Structure formats: structure tokens, C-alpha cells
Amino acid sequence: MPFARRLLSPVRRRAAQALAVTGAAALLLTGCGSSGSSSSGSSTAASPAADAAGGGKGGSGDKRTVKDATGKAVEVPAEPKRIVTLTQEDLDAVLALGVKPVGITNGQGLAEPPAYLKDKVQGVPVVGNLLQPVMDKVIAAKPDLILAGDMQDEQVLKQLREITPATLVTMAPTDDWKLAFRGIGNAVNKLDQANRVIGDYEAKAAKAGGELSRNKGAAVSIVRWNPTGPSWMEKKQFASGVALDMGLTRPAAQDKDGNAHSPALSLEKLGEIDGDWLFLSTLTDDGKAALKDVQSKPAYQELGAVKNNHTVTVDGSVWSTRGGPLAADVVIGDFSKALGGN
């Protein structure tokens, strides 16, 4: 699935509201429905489908029932041993919980795993591109749990559930990364640890924001440059949320709730991306070319952040995703490096 399909337009976002409410509620139930101990789940035999794929054989064979992001009740191993992740958000989450998966997909807009996670997944088989698993490769990984991100293709989900019924959609359209991470934490029976990870992140973000000296509370513009032009990120989008957790603010034009990106802007509306600081990312070579082209134009050169030399290029495969704890750590580092010495 191309990465663009994962970034909701305003129209798709409105259409997704009902599903989003269901998804958020489901994950909240998931997050609260288990004590984090395998004894909280019922004990049943591993499913024949899982056994046929080589899955369902971790631990003692005990099972727990959790709800995924769509509200679907799914039986999962009490102590999953062979996890396949289909998005980098799922991968980020399990790695943050100290779990190394047995199969992963390439990063968003990439033909390889995300650079910020590569050293942690050396030797782990790649089973396809983002949300585009190659079924033979998934079967070869012998999963007892598949984390399917925001997969919406029912045919693909059906095929995955034939490999192992323990296949979970982990993100609803407008869920934030913390909610999705708690749901994943519960799915792998590490909810208490997930809550600690979030607490540690929030403390780190607040501390880093308090150390920004002159740039404390600065208005930061967060922009992804597409081949068709720039899109700024709404306040609840991942990188924007990290900025707010650090006590930073957003420019007035970008002070909008939501977790998507604005429509691509024309040169006439380029002022919307201005701020005290401008953080720019791209996801494709065409996007990089479009950004390079506009940087020589008066409309770009007249931006206050550009005039003040307050523009920073960041990794789009981190900043433009749905996010996770390890990605959040990268974003905090990027903000601190850029803003801490000024």
C-alpha cells in the first residue's frame, strides 16, 4: 500500500470519525482489560490454523482474549514468541517493549527498514513492504501473532488470519501513537511496561522542553514536502504531539486539531508554513526535488524562518509516520539539537 494512503485527507478524516471512536474505545478496553499477567487470560488449545503455520506454539499454549483497534475480540498467545509486524509503528512499539520480531516490513516510503530502527532488526527477515505482506514470507516466519497496523484490506486480513487467527489491527484511523502503543502492549502481555515507557517519554519530553532556553515555547512549523507542494501537520499528528509535550507551540495557521496533514499548499499560500522555526521532511525523491526547486523562489525566501536561518531538515520516515516511543525519542533529539543552542 503506498504511503500516501495512510495520511488522511480532511474528507477521509471526517468519514473516519465513527470508526475512529470505535477504535479508540476498543483500544481503551484493550488497555484496561488485562492486568498484564498471562494468568488473566483463559487457557485453550492452540488453533489448528496457527499450528499449520508453525505458530501458536509459544509458551505453555495459554491464550488471552484482547480487543483490537476495530473492537474485534481476538484470541492471542498469553506469551507470544514469534511476532510479525506489518508497519514500522508496530515494529517501533515491540522493540520499545524489548521484543524482537521474527518478520518485519519495510518503512513508510522506503525499500528497506526505517533507518532509525535498522540496527535493532539486523538479521530479521523482511516479509514485504508497508502493509503489503508477501504471504509466503509471512508463513515462513511461523508467526504466533501478527500486528497488522492500520490494515483496512479485508482480503489481506483474511489471508493473514488463515496463517494465524491471532492477527490484530492495531491502529484506528485517528488513534494517536500512545493509544495504539498501549493496545500493542496489552496484545503482547506487557501493558504495565507500555505504561512505564509512556511515562518515561512524557518526563523526557517535558525535561527537554524546559531546557530550550531562548526557544522555550517557540512556534514550530512542521511540514512534509510532497511532489505537489508542502503540507503542514495538524496538532494531534505524531511529531506535532511531541512538540506540544515539550511545551512548544504551533503557528496560528497550523493551530488545528486533528492527526492528519493539510492539503498540499500552492506558492500563494506558502505563508501558512512559516513559524519561529520550520522543520521540513520529505518521503520520496520527488518530494526532495520539489523542495529543492522551491527553495530558490521568492515566496520561500521571504518566509521569516528562512530569513532567520531557522529551517531544519528532518527524517520524513520518522516525523511523517503515526509514531511510536523510539520515533518520539528521535523527534525529541531533533528538536533539542535545533533549538537548544539558540
C-alpha positions as CSV (number, residue, x, y, z in Angstrom):
1,M,0.0,0.0,0.0
2,P,1.5,3.4,-1.0
3,F,2.4,5.6,2.0
4,A,0.0,8.3,0.8
5,R,-3.0,6.1,1.6
6,R,-2.1,6.2,5.3
7,L,-2.2,10.0,5.5
8,L,-5.8,11.0,5.8
9,S,-7.2,13.9,3.8
10,P,-9.8,16.2,5.5
11,V,-12.6,14.4,3.6
12,R,-11.4,10.9,4.6
13,R,-10.8,12.1,8.2
14,R,-14.4,13.2,8.5
15,A,-15.6,9.9,7.0
16,A,-13.5,8.0,9.5
17,Q,-14.8,9.7,12.7
18,A,-17.3,7.0,13.5
19,L,-14.7,4.2,13.1
20,A,-12.2,6.2,15.0
21,V,-14.5,6.5,18.0
22,T,-15.0,2.7,17.9
23,G,-11.3,2.1,17.5
24,A,-10.3,4.4,20.4
25,A,-12.8,2.8,22.7
26,A,-11.7,-0.7,21.7
27,L,-8.1,0.1,22.5
28,L,-9.0,1.7,25.8
29,L,-10.8,-1.5,26.6
30,T,-7.8,-3.4,25.5
31,G,-5.5,-1.3,27.6
32,C,-7.6,-1.7,30.7
33,G,-8.8,-5.2,30.2
34,S,-5.7,-7.1,31.3
35,S,-3.5,-6.9,34.3
36,G,-0.5,-7.6,32.1
37,S,-0.2,-11.1,33.6
38,S,-0.7,-14.3,31.5
39,S,-2.9,-15.6,34.3
40,S,-5.6,-13.0,33.3
41,G,-6.4,-14.9,30.1
42,S,-8.2,-18.2,29.6
43,S,-6.3,-21.3,28.8
44,T,-7.3,-23.0,25.5
45,A,-5.5,-25.2,22.9
46,A,-3.6,-23.6,20.1
47,S,-5.7,-23.2,17.0
48,P,-5.2,-25.7,14.1
49,A,-4.6,-22.8,11.7
50,A,-1.8,-21.5,13.8
51,D,-0.3,-24.9,14.2
52,A,-0.3,-25.5,10.5
53,A,1.7,-22.3,10.0
54,G,4.1,-23.2,12.8
55,G,2.5,-20.5,15.1
56,G,0.6,-20.8,18.3
57,K,3.4,-22.8,19.9
58,G,4.9,-20.2,22.2
59,G,4.9,-20.5,26.0
60,S,2.5,-23.1,27.5
61,G,-0.2,-22.7,24.9
62,D,-2.3,-20.5,27.1
63,K,-4.4,-17.9,25.4
64,R,-5.7,-14.4,26.3
65,T,-8.6,-12.5,24.6
66,V,-7.9,-8.9,23.7
67,K,-9.7,-6.4,21.6
68,D,-8.1,-4.9,18.5
69,A,-8.5,-1.3,17.3
70,T,-11.7,-2.2,15.4
71,G,-13.3,-3.6,18.6
72,K,-12.8,-7.2,17.4
73,A,-12.1,-9.8,20.1
74,V,-9.0,-11.8,19.2
75,E,-7.5,-14.7,21.0
76,V,-3.7,-14.3,21.3
77,P,-1.0,-16.3,22.9
78,A,-0.5,-15.5,26.6
79,E,3.2,-15.1,25.9
80,P,3.7,-14.6,22.1
81,K,7.1,-15.8,20.9
82,R,7.0,-15.2,17.1
83,I,5.6,-11.8,16.3
84,V,5.4,-10.4,12.7
85,T,4.9,-6.6,12.3
86,L,3.4,-5.1,9.2
87,T,4.1,-1.4,9.9
88,Q,7.0,0.5,11.3
89,E,4.8,1.7,14.1
90,D,4.1,-1.9,15.2
91,L,7.9,-2.6,14.9
92,D,8.8,0.6,16.9
93,A,6.3,-0.5,19.6
94,V,7.5,-4.1,20.1
95,L,11.2,-3.0,20.0
96,A,10.4,-0.4,22.7
97,L,9.0,-3.2,24.8
98,G,12.1,-5.3,24.4
99,V,10.6,-7.8,21.9
100,K,12.4,-8.7,18.7
101,P,10.0,-9.8,16.0
102,V,10.6,-12.6,13.6
103,G,9.3,-10.8,10.5
104,I,9.0,-7.1,9.6
105,T,8.1,-4.9,6.6
106,N,10.0,-2.0,5.0
107,G,9.4,1.5,6.3
108,Q,7.0,4.1,5.0
109,G,8.1,5.2,1.5
110,L,11.2,3.0,1.8
111,A,12.5,-0.1,0.2
112,E,14.3,-1.1,3.5
113,P,13.5,-0.9,7.2
114,P,13.5,2.6,8.7
115,A,17.0,3.9,9.3
116,Y,16.4,4.7,12.9
117,L,15.5,1.1,13.7
118,K,17.9,-0.7,11.3
119,D,20.5,-1.5,13.9
120,K,17.8,-3.2,16.1
121,V,16.5,-5.5,13.4
122,Q,19.7,-6.9,11.9
123,G,19.0,-10.4,10.6
124,V,15.2,-10.1,10.9
125,P,13.5,-11.3,7.7
126,V,11.6,-8.7,5.7
127,V,8.2,-10.1,4.7
128,G,7.1,-7.3,2.4
129,N,6.6,-3.6,2.1
130,L,4.5,-1.5,4.4
131,L,1.1,-3.1,4.7
132,Q,1.9,-5.2,1.7
133,P,3.0,-8.6,3.1
134,V,4.1,-11.4,0.9
135,M,2.1,-14.3,2.2
136,D,4.7,-17.0,1.6
137,K,7.3,-14.9,3.5
138,V,4.8,-14.4,6.4
139,I,4.1,-18.2,6.5
140,A,7.9,-18.9,6.5
141,A,8.2,-16.7,9.6
142,K,5.8,-19.0,11.5
143,P,4.1,-16.2,13.5
144,D,2.0,-16.8,16.5
145,L,1.0,-13.1,16.5
146,I,0.7,-10.7,13.6
147,L,0.4,-7.0,14.3
148,A,-1.3,-5.5,11.2
149,G,-1.2,-1.8,11.9
150,D,-4.0,0.2,10.3
151,M,-4.6,-2.5,7.7
152,Q,-8.0,-2.0,6.0
153,D,-7.9,-4.5,3.2
154,E,-10.2,-7.3,4.3
155,Q,-8.9,-9.8,1.8
156,V,-5.4,-9.4,3.1
157,L,-6.6,-9.7,6.7
158,K,-8.5,-12.9,5.8
159,Q,-5.3,-14.4,4.4
160,L,-3.3,-13.3,7.4
161,R,-5.9,-14.8,9.8
162,E,-5.6,-18.1,7.9
163,I,-1.9,-18.1,8.8
164,T,-2.7,-17.3,12.4
165,P,-6.1,-16.2,13.9
166,A,-4.0,-14.0,16.2
167,T,-3.9,-11.2,13.7
168,L,-4.7,-7.7,15.2
169,V,-5.4,-4.4,13.6
170,T,-3.5,-2.1,16.0
171,M,-4.5,1.4,14.8
172,A,-7.8,3.0,14.0
173,P,-7.7,6.0,11.6
174,T,-7.4,8.8,14.2
175,D,-5.8,7.0,17.1
176,D,-2.7,8.6,18.5
177,W,0.5,6.7,19.0
178,K,0.2,6.4,22.8
179,L,-3.3,4.8,22.5
180,A,-2.1,2.4,19.8
181,F,1.1,1.6,21.8
182,R,-0.9,0.7,24.9
183,G,-3.0,-1.6,22.8
184,I,0.1,-3.3,21.4
185,G,1.5,-3.5,24.9
186,N,-1.6,-5.4,26.0
187,A,-1.6,-7.6,23.0
188,V,1.9,-8.8,23.9
189,N,1.1,-9.0,27.6
190,K,3.3,-6.1,28.5
191,L,0.7,-3.3,29.3
192,D,2.4,-2.3,32.6
193,Q,5.7,-1.9,30.8
194,A,4.0,0.1,28.0
195,N,2.6,2.5,30.6
196,R,6.0,2.9,32.1
197,V,7.5,3.6,28.6
198,I,4.9,6.3,28.0
199,G,5.6,7.8,31.4
200,D,9.3,7.9,30.8
201,Y,8.7,9.5,27.4
202,E,6.5,12.2,28.8
203,A,9.0,13.0,31.5
204,K,11.8,13.2,29.0
205,A,9.8,15.4,26.6
206,A,8.9,17.8,29.5
207,K,12.5,18.0,30.7
208,A,13.9,18.5,27.1
209,G,11.3,21.3,26.5
210,G,12.3,23.0,29.7
211,E,15.9,23.1,28.7
212,L,15.4,25.0,25.4
213,S,16.5,28.4,26.8
214,R,15.5,31.2,24.4
215,N,13.4,28.8,22.3
216,K,11.3,27.5,25.1
217,G,7.7,27.7,23.8
218,A,8.7,28.6,20.3
219,A,6.1,28.3,17.5
220,V,7.4,25.4,15.3
221,S,6.1,24.7,11.8
222,I,6.1,21.0,11.0
223,V,5.9,20.4,7.2
224,R,6.1,17.4,4.9
225,W,7.1,18.4,1.3
226,N,5.3,16.4,-1.3
227,P,5.8,16.5,-5.1
228,T,2.7,18.7,-5.3
229,G,3.8,21.1,-2.5
230,P,4.1,21.4,1.2
231,S,1.6,20.0,3.8
232,W,1.7,21.2,7.4
233,M,0.8,18.7,10.2
234,E,-2.2,19.1,12.5
235,K,-1.7,19.4,16.2
236,K,-2.5,15.7,17.0
237,Q,-0.3,14.3,14.3
238,F,2.6,12.4,15.8
239,A,5.5,14.9,15.6
240,S,3.2,17.8,16.5
241,G,2.2,15.9,19.6
242,V,5.8,15.5,20.6
243,A,6.3,19.3,20.1
244,L,3.3,20.0,22.4
245,D,4.6,17.5,25.0
246,M,7.8,19.6,25.0
247,G,5.9,22.8,25.7
248,L,6.4,24.1,22.1
249,T,3.6,25.8,20.2
250,R,2.3,25.8,16.6
251,P,1.9,28.8,14.3
252,A,-1.6,30.3,14.2
253,A,-2.3,28.9,10.8
254,Q,-1.4,25.4,12.0
255,D,-3.2,25.5,15.3
256,K,-5.8,22.9,14.2
257,D,-6.9,19.8,16.0
258,G,-6.6,16.5,14.0
259,N,-3.9,14.0,13.3
260,A,-3.5,14.4,9.5
261,H,-1.8,16.8,7.1
262,S,-3.2,19.8,5.4
263,P,-3.8,19.6,1.6
264,A,-0.7,20.5,-0.4
265,L,-0.3,24.3,-0.5
266,S,0.3,26.4,-3.5
267,L,3.1,29.1,-3.6
268,E,0.4,31.7,-2.9
269,K,-0.4,30.0,0.5
270,L,3.2,29.3,1.4
271,G,2.9,31.7,4.4
272,E,1.0,29.0,6.2
273,I,4.2,27.1,6.7
274,D,6.0,30.0,8.4
275,G,6.8,30.0,12.1
276,D,9.6,30.8,14.6
277,W,11.2,27.6,13.3
278,L,10.5,25.5,10.2
279,F,11.0,21.7,10.3
280,L,10.9,20.1,6.9
281,S,10.7,16.5,5.9
282,T,10.2,14.5,2.7
283,L,9.3,10.9,2.0
284,T,10.2,10.4,-1.7
285,D,12.8,11.5,-4.2
286,D,10.1,13.5,-6.0
287,G,9.4,15.3,-2.8
288,K,13.0,16.2,-2.3
289,A,13.2,17.5,-5.8
290,A,10.1,19.7,-5.3
291,L,11.6,21.1,-2.1
292,K,14.9,21.9,-3.7
293,D,13.1,23.6,-6.6
294,V,11.0,25.9,-4.4
295,Q,13.9,26.9,-2.2
296,S,15.2,29.3,-4.9
297,K,11.8,31.0,-5.3
298,P,11.0,34.4,-3.7
299,A,7.9,33.0,-1.9
300,Y,10.1,30.6,0.0
301,Q,13.0,33.0,0.6
302,E,10.6,35.6,2.1
303,L,9.5,33.3,5.0
304,G,10.6,34.5,8.3
305,A,12.1,31.2,9.4
306,V,14.1,31.1,6.2
307,K,15.4,34.7,6.6
308,N,16.4,33.9,10.2
309,N,18.1,30.7,9.2
310,H,15.7,28.8,11.3
311,T,14.9,25.9,8.9
312,V,15.8,22.3,9.8
313,T,15.6,19.2,7.6
314,V,14.4,16.1,9.4
315,D,13.8,12.4,8.5
316,G,10.4,12.0,7.0
317,S,10.3,8.3,7.7
318,V,10.3,9.3,11.4
319,W,8.4,12.6,11.5
320,S,5.7,11.8,9.0
321,T,4.6,8.5,10.5
322,R,1.9,7.5,13.0
323,G,4.7,7.3,15.6
324,G,6.0,5.2,18.5
325,P,8.2,5.6,21.5
326,L,11.5,5.1,19.6
327,A,10.5,7.6,16.9
328,A,9.4,10.0,19.6
329,D,12.9,9.8,21.1
330,V,14.3,10.8,17.7
331,V,12.0,13.7,17.4
332,I,12.8,15.0,20.9
333,G,16.5,14.8,19.9
334,D,15.9,16.7,16.7
335,F,14.1,19.5,18.5
336,S,16.7,19.6,21.2
337,K,19.6,19.8,18.8
338,A,18.0,22.5,16.7
339,L,16.5,24.7,19.4
340,G,18.7,24.0,22.5
341,G,21.6,26.2,21.5
342,N,19.8,29.3,20.4
